[in-house]
Amino acid sequence: MPFTPDLVAELNTLVHFDLDSTQQGIKIHSTAEPAIIAATRRLHAKGLVTQVDGGYLTSLGRDAVEHARAALTILTSLPAT
């Protein structure tokens, strides 16, 4: 299954969370891009964040961020020579 624009927006939203602190969440304001607002609502519906406008990561959300960051690191690394 390829990455759809909706999934990319969700991944981009997830990587904004700080994994160093469970006490720090994010707030998506009503003035944010519509795609990011919709992505955050979908993440909430999927059980990855605690609020429809962001909030905190759930345990599943934290796992998703860790995996998303790992994939991002791999895909943005320079190829082995």
Backbone hydrogen bonds, N-H to C=O, Kabsch-Sander energy under -0.5 kcal/mol:
donor,donor_aa,acceptor,acceptor_aa,energy
4,T,2,P,-0.5
8,V,4,T,-2.4
9,A,5,P,-2.2
10,E,6,D,-2.0
11,L,7,L,-2.7
12,N,8,V,-2.7
13,T,9,A,-1.8
14,L,10,E,-2.6
15,V,11,L,-2.1
16,H,13,T,-1.4
17,F,14,L,-1.9
19,L,17,F,-0.7
21,S,18,D,-0.7
24,Q,21,S,-0.7
25,G,23,Q,-0.5
26,I,55,G,-2.2
28,I,53,D,-3.2
29,H,27,K,-0.7
32,A,29,H,-2.0
36,I,33,E,-0.7
37,I,33,E,-2.2
38,A,34,P,-2.6
39,A,35,A,-2.1
40,T,36,I,-2.5
41,R,37,I,-1.9
42,R,38,A,-2.2
43,L,39,A,-2.5
44,H,40,T,-2.0
45,A,41,R,-2.4
46,K,42,R,-1.9
47,G,44,H,-1.5
48,L,43,L,-2.9
49,V,43,L,-0.8
50,T,56,Y,-2.4
51,Q,54,G,-1.8
54,G,51,Q,-1.7
55,G,26,I,-2.4
55,G,53,D,-0.6
58,T,48,L,-2.3
62,R,58,T,-2.5
63,D,59,S,-1.9
64,A,60,L,-2.2
65,V,61,G,-2.5
66,E,62,R,-2.3
67,H,63,D,-2.2
68,A,64,A,-2.8
69,R,65,V,-2.8
70,A,66,E,-1.9
71,A,67,H,-2.5
72,L,68,A,-2.5
73,T,69,R,-2.5
74,I,70,A,-2.4
75,L,71,A,-2.7
76,T,72,L,-1.6
77,S,73,T,-0.6
77,S,74,I,-0.8
